[in-house]
Amino acid sequence: MEILINELSLNGQFDDIHQFEREGLIPIIALLKEFTNKDTLLKKQDLWKSQVTSGDNLYQVLTQCRTDEATRFKSALNKLISEPFWETSRRHNDKNDYEYNHKKINDTSLAESCERDKVVISFIHEDYSSTELQISKNKTQIIDVDNLFCEEHYIEVANRKGQIDKCKYSERKFAFGQKTLLENECRFRKTRKRQQGKSVYEEISSGYYWYLDNLHQDHYEVFNNTGEHIGEADLLGKIDLSKKDKTKSLHDS
C-alpha cells in the first residue's frame, strides 16, 4: 500500500517536545513497525516544516534536541522527513477541489491520498481522531480515506484491502489479544466434537485436538489423533507434556 503522512495533523498541538515524543511519535513508530515490505511510506517534501509545538518544527526536534528520547527516536524522525516524496509522482491536481471539514486541502497529503490507496497516518489530533476521514472532491464525490493513528488500525486496513496474508492477520490479531489461539484458521480447524461444552479444534499440521479448559480457562487440553491426552498448552500454545493425564480422553462427556 501507499501510505501518506498527514502533515495537517501537526500544527503545534503539543505542549512541549516530551509530550510530542510520548503521545505523538511513539504511536507513529509502533505503526511503522507493522508495515510490510509491500508498503510505501510517502510524505510531503516540506513535512519537516510542520510545527510540533508552537515554537518547534520537526526539523528542529531532529537537529537541536539533545534529550535521551530524541536521540532514541532520531532514526524514526529521519524516516519521516526523507524520501520518497509524493510530489515526484503527484496524482491530484488543481483542476479538482478537495475539502475536509469544509476547508480546501489541495496540495496536501490528504488530497493526494484520494488518488492513491486512500490511506494516511495522522499524529494525535482532535481534527483527525476518526479511523475514516471523509474527503469531498468537487463537492459531488465523497472519498473515504483510512486514517491510521495506532498500531491496531493497520492490520484491519491491510486485511480489508487484501494486502496482508490471512495467516499473518490471524497471528497479529492473536498478538493484540483480539483473537484466541484456536481462531487462527491457518493453524486450526473447528470440528463437530464438543468437550465440556466447548468446541474442539484440530491442529492442521499435527492432527492433535485442542479445546479450552472450561473450568479454569487458563489453558488448553491437548489430545493426539486417537483421543489420548498428551498434555496441556498455555494460552500462547506451548504444550507441557508433563501435564499428561491418562484419566482424560477426548471421549469423556
N, C-alpha and C positions, 0 to 999 in steps of 0.2 A: 504494500500500500504506500501511497504518497501521503505523508502526514505533515501538515504545516503547523508551525508555531504561531499562535495567535498573538501578535505583538500588541494588539489593542488591550490585552489583559494585563499589561504592565503600564500603569500610569501614575506611579509614585504612591501606590496604596499602602505600602509597608512603612511602619513607623521608623524602623532602623534596619541596618544590614543583618543583624542577628535574626530579626523576625523574618526577613526575606529568606535567609538560609534555611530556617526551621520550617516555615509554613509555605514558602514558595518554591524553593529549589529542591528540597528533599522529595516531595511528591513527584516532581518532574523527573528526577533521577530514577525513582522507582519505576516510573512509566517507561523510560528509555531502556531499562534493563529487560523489559518484557518484549521488546521488539525482536523480530527475527531478521535474518539477512535478506528477506524479501521486502523489507520495509525501507523507505527512504524518508529521511527527516529533512524537510525543506524549510527555509526561513527567508525573511526579507533581508536584503543586503544591509539595511541600516538598523537591524534589530538591536545592535549594540548601543544605539542611542536611547532606547526605551528606558524610562525612569523607573527605578526600583523603589527609591524613596523620593521625597521632594527635592533632595539635593544630590542624589547619586544615580547614575545610569549603569547599565550592565557592564560597559567597558571600564568604568571606574571601580566597580566591585572587583573585576578581574585583575586590574593592574595596580590598584592602590591599597586594597585591603590587605592587612597582614595578620589577620586572626587565624587561628588554627583551622577553623571551619572553612574559611575562604581558601586556604591552601589545599585542604582536603577536597574541595569541590572545584578546583581550578580546571581540571580536565573536562568536567561536565560543562562548565561555563564556556570553555573554548569550543566545545561541540555546538553550543547554542548560537555562536556568532560566526562560525566558519562555514565554508562551502559544504554542500551545494545550496545555491540561492534560486528561488523560483523565477526571479526576473530573467534569468538566462534562457528560459523557455516559457515565457509568460503565455498564459492561456486566455485570461479575461482582458477585455479592452473597454475603452470609454464609449463605445457605441451602445453599451448596455449600462444601466444604472442598477447598482447593488445597494440594498439598505438593510440595516439591522437595527431594531428598536427605533425605526423611523429616522435613522441617520444614514447618510450616504457613506459607504465604506469602499468605494473604488480605490484601487491602488493599495489594498491591504491583503494580507494572507487569507483573511476570512472570505473576501470576494474571490480570490484565486482558487480557494478550496472548492468552490462551487463548480469549477470547470475541471477538477481533478477527481480524487476519490472521496471528496466530501468528508474529510476527517481533519480536525485540528486538535492541537494541545493548547490548553489555556492555563495560565497561572491562576491561583485562587483569587477570584474577583467576583464581586456581587453581581456584575452585569453578565458574567459568563459562568453561572453556577448550575446551569442545566446541562444534562448529558446530550441534549439535542438543541441546536440553535436553528432558528428559522430565518432564512435569508430571503428577502424579496428581490426578485430580478425583474426590472422594468415594470414593477407594480402589478404584474399579472401572473408571475410564476413564483411559487413558494418552494424553496430548496431547503431540505433538512440536512444539516451538517452535524455529524457526530462530534461531540466535544469531550475530549479526554482530560481529566484532571486528577485521577488517582488510578492506581495500578489495576484494580478490578475491572475498570471500563475497557481496557484494551482487548482482553481475550473475548469479551462479548461481541465487540465490533468486528474483530478479526474472524470470529466464528461465523457471524451473520453474513459477512462478505465472502466466506469461503477461502479465507487467507491463512487458516491455521488447520493443521491436521486434527482429525477427530480425536485421536488418542491423546495428542498433546493438550487439546482443550480439556478433556476429562482429567488429565493429570493436574492441570493448573487449577481447575475448579476444586479438586480434592485438596490441593495445597492451600487454597484460600478457605477451606472449611465449608465450602458451599455444596460439596458432594461427598457421599460416603464412598469408601473404597469399593464396595460392591457395585456401585453405579457406573463404574468405568467399563463401558461396553466393549472396549478393546481388550480387556483382561477377563471379564466375567460375563456369563450369560445366565439369565434367570431361568430356573427350571419350574416345573409344576409341583415339585416337592415343597412341603412346609414342615417346619420343626419349631416347637414352642410358639406356634402362631406366627412365625417369621418365614419369609420366603427363603428358599435355599438356592444358592448360586453355584454354578460350575465354573471353576477356573479353566479357561480355554486351553492354556498351554500344558497343564498338568493333569486335568481331569479330576482334580480334587473338588470336594464340595464344601462350601462355606456357608455359615449363617451367623448372624449377630446374636450373642447370648442375650436372651430376653430378660434374665433376672438382673444381671449387673450392667449390661450394655456397655461394658468397657473392653470387651474382647470378642473375637470370632472363634467359633468351634470349627475345626477343620477335619475332614474325613477323606480317606482315599476313595478310589473309584469303586470299591466294593462295599463302601459304607462303614469301614472301620475307622475309629477315632485315631488320629495321628498326633494331635496336639492342639494348642491354642495359638491364635495370632493376635498381636496387639492391633490397635486401630490404624496403625500405619502399614500393617500387612506382614510384619515379621513373625514367622512361625516359631514357637517354642516347643520343640519335640519332647522336652522333659515333662510337659503337661499332658502327655498321652494318658488316656483313661480307658481301660479295657471294658469298663462297665457301660460306656457310652457307645451308642451306634446310631447311625442315621435313621434307623427304622423305629427308634423309640418314639413314643407319642408324647 
